[in-house]
Amino acid sequence: MNRSLKIIIALGITVVVFTGLRQVVRTKTTMSNQLEDAVRIPFAYIGSILPGNKKTVSEMRLENDALRAELERLSSKSEVVEGTTSNVRAKIFSSYPFNNQSLVIINAGKNKNLTTQLPVTVGGSLLFGQIIDVADARSIVRTLFDTEWELPVVIGEKKVNALLKGGRIPTLTLIVKEEGVKNGEKVYSAGQSVPYGLTIGTVVNIKEGEENAFVQAEVEVPFSWNEINEVVIVKKNEF
């Protein structure tokens, strides 16, 4: 074998070996990166849910309830009164230390084109109250916890009619006993002054009404008063 052929063969072997080594390095690098990601991602996730770093558990639960309520409302869209809606976010002024739950003041009013009777919600889907007075940059909201507030509602998939009465614990009255309403069924708005289908809460503590033909119940709302510092006013061009 002449010298030139030996040199060519040697170069060929060198190229093959170098290519193989480079592939090994790439594979190890890829595996290293994958291992790094496998370690980094879980810790990044844990860090993202630590208190003080992101939203609190109660805030995430409240958002989850609002999203679930919105999905329920959209799933029955054929029964919702049609019309164009737009939302206005507003902060609730603190009433501490008096903690009046019947009426609250929000930092939006005529400057946001708000008017009386507009529904006030948590997250756009959970009914919280209704505007009863409007100033230039503030409005007064009557909440579900006001004993003077009443609203026609429907219960569950059968849309059983009832009357909601506000209070520290909102109650349902005039529920026809024969309809067989059960604890755990959802309560939705049905009055003309608010959009149809906003979630109000869940039926609990059913008991006999003042008349034999009816039963009454309490409503468990899907939020705690202390959790609410921002509300969404649903503006509707047509009801």
CORDA-V675644 format. One record per run of one state. SS is the DSSP state (H for helix, E for strand, C for the rest). FROM is the first residue (numbers start at 1). LEN is the number of residues. If there is no record, write none. Layout:
# CORDA-V675644
ss:SS from:FROM len:LEN
ss:SS from:FROM len:LEN
This chain:
# CORDA-V675644
ss:C from:1 len:2
ss:H from:3 len:46
ss:C from:49 len:2
ss:E from:51 len:1
ss:C from:52 len:2
ss:E from:54 len:1
ss:C from:55 len:2
ss:H from:57 len:19
ss:C from:76 len:1
ss:H from:77 len:3
ss:C from:80 len:5
ss:E from:85 len:8
ss:C from:93 len:10
ss:E from:103 len:4
ss:C from:107 len:3
ss:H from:110 len:3
ss:C from:113 len:6
ss:E from:119 len:4
ss:C from:123 len:3
ss:E from:126 len:9
ss:C from:135 len:4
ss:E from:139 len:5
ss:C from:144 len:6
ss:E from:150 len:6
ss:C from:156 len:4
ss:E from:160 len:6
ss:C from:166 len:5
ss:E from:171 len:6
ss:H from:177 len:3
ss:C from:180 len:6
ss:E from:186 len:4
ss:C from:190 len:9
ss:E from:199 len:10
ss:C from:209 len:5
ss:E from:214 len:7
ss:C from:221 len:4
ss:H from:225 len:3
ss:C from:228 len:2
ss:E from:230 len:7
ss:C from:237 len:3
